[in-house]
Each structure stands twice: as C-alpha cells, then as structure tokens.
Amino acid sequence: MCVLNAAAQTTVFTHAALIDGTGAPAMKDAAIIIVNGRIAAMGPAGKTKAPGGAQVIDLTGKTIIPGIINAHSHISENPTVKLRHFAEFGITSTIGMGGDGDEQLQIRDAQHKGEINGARVYTVQHRFEFEKDAPTPEIARMKVDELFAKHADGVKVVVDHRRHTQVPLTPEISAAIIDQAHKHHMKAFAHMHDYDDAMRLMEQGIDMLCHQVRDREVDEAFLTMMKNKRVGVTSTMVRELSSFVYADAPAWLDDPLLARVFDPKRILFAKTELKDQQSKLADLNLNRMDFDVATKNFSRMVKAGVRIGLGTDSGPEPSRFEGYFEHMEMELMVRYGMTPMQVIQAFSKTNSELLGIDKDYGTLAKGKKADLVVLDKNPLDNILNTRAINAVYIDGKKFE
Ligand SMILES: [Zn+2]
C-alpha cells in the first residue's frame, strides 16, 4: 500500500553506508526514505525504491549515523547559541541538566511547532542541591510536582560535598525527590562524586548517574547494583579533563574545527587566562586524580556491560566547548575501552532509552524521526571520523 501523498515532503538518501545505532553491522549500500520528517523505509539501496517526486540525494562514499544525543549538558546561558553549536557538531538532541528557566521551555515549544534552529532541547529545569532547594521532604515533593506541571523532562538531584566545602542533600531528601519523580513517571538523574553517595542513590532508585564515581574505584558490589537496578551512567570524562588540561596547553585548541564554530575570543581565553588560572589551581592535582579514577571506572563499567550513555557536562563554562567536547568524549570512550560501534550505540540507542525518548529518537528505524548525521568518513574505522561531518538532519530537515 502506498501511503505517500502529493503534499508529503519526501527525501531519499541513497548509496550510503548506514549504521543504525542498534549495534547491527553497517549496511553497505543503503537507502533511507524520509517522509515529513520521519523514516518511512530503510534498506538495501537496490530494494528501497524512491517514490516519484522525491528529492534523491546520492551519498556514495558517505556514512550515515544516528543523530548524536548528549545526555548531560548545560544550556542555561545563551541557549540559542549553544544549541546551534551542538547541531554544527552533529548533536541533534541535548538535555540541560539544571539551571534552566523559561527560555529553554519556549525554545522547546517552538521546536515542537517545527522551528528548529539547533539541537533539540530537553531540560530538567531546576536541580535540587542545597537545603534551601528542599528543606523538608514535603517541600521537595511539592517542588517535583511543580516541575511535572511545567513538563520538565526529568528531575535532577545533586549529592556532593564538593571536596568538603558544602553540606550535601540528606538521604531523606534525595529519597523523597526520586520517589516523587517516579510517581509522575519522570526519570530521576543524579550528580554525585563519591562511591557511597552513588550507592545510596541507586538504592533509592535513581535512573541515571550523570558522572563517574571519582573518589575511588568501583567494585563488584557497585557494578552488580548497577546491573540489578538497570541504572545508567553518562560517560562524562571530558568534564574532568577540562578541569586541568588547559594548564598543559593542549594542541587541540588549534584544531580548525574549533575555530570554524567558536568565537576566537573564547579560544584565546582558553589559551591564556584559563591556562594561567589552572596552572595556579590548588586543586590541580586532585582534578587530575579525578580524571584518572573516572577513566578507570569507565573501563570497568565497559567490561561489566552496564548501561553507558554519552555525556559531557559541556556548555556551562567557556572551558567546556559544547559540540566539540562530545567528539572529544567519544575519543576518550574508545581510548578507555569501547569500540567505535559501542560509542555509537551509547549516544543513540542507550541515550534515547536513558532519557525516555526512544519511541521517536535514538536509533534509525522505520517510524522514527529522521535525526541523522552524514559523515565523509566511516567512524567504525576511526572514532575521530565522527568529526568529518558532511550534513546534519534534524526531523528530516537539513540544519544550516
Ligand atoms: Zn552537569
């Protein structure tokens, strides 16, 4: 049966290598038919016929991957600019993990109406971090109700003494927040640093840890807890890197890809003031140790086969280059134990499931929204090839 009508906007990508994000091997000579922003058909190019009147794009030599989903970013300041940066680098969806206001909700609503000028927005809006955010379990529950009423895309708790400088949320409060989120069928996400806090949050039912454990190496008990409770974790190693790497004057600050997208002042700031600031940091060695422990824990989690999504914590500071950092994260994910195929699964399939958006997004499959990236080179050969971006499509529309 032909479901296409004359008014439908139909695009066909053909003769591309196709990686769908499920972990299935790449299809060598594939075609995808997109009708009104959704994938109507997908398969071998010879068998997937373009309907009459369709715009046909020959992608011989190119590779199609799912749009990159980032499960941990910050878009509270200048969201419009940041969402454009993300999209320039192939990130088609991202979630603001705290500190957002009404602007992010307005952008999200406009996107639902088809006005897409950057990565798709999700937002937890507020995050619960200090006693004033939730002085009692009752107030905590009320505030979660308010977030639900505002259609927040999840609930975020922060349980961290920040190297003993701050009083963390009590277990009683975090338990109330997580429980109330679940009553509304909202997912609960956590910032944490220490092993003990992460363990307790998992016992309380947290859905996703937004950071690696960084005070010690995780053990069998931790990995078993993750598996039994199906808890996810975002990789978020590049965030640790960004807390010391500028002191070492990294060569990648001269990457033309950075210069193509970012304000030269921001790059210069990283090379000069930030270098200076980080060189003098009292915590510089602690920051390096956090990165070291995070990478070890990431490797252990890869070996244990727990649910790992791609996350970066990019965006909140000039030092965390949104969009570019996601590709650096992928490089780290491969360096510390994943295959390029696993990285692609992490940012598509796993992240869509962790954020609860897998009905429409994530992998490339018939019926899903056409969020995809066309690459000039195959990322299965080298993960750095995710940077060879030829075009980015969001809801089937080319991002420009
Ligand atoms: Zn964060």
Boltz pocket constraint, residues with backbone or C-beta under 6 A from the ligand:
constraints:
  - pocket:
      binder: B
      contacts: [[A, 72], [A, 73], [A, 74], [A, 97], [A, 191], [A, 210], [A, 313]]
      max_distance: 6.0
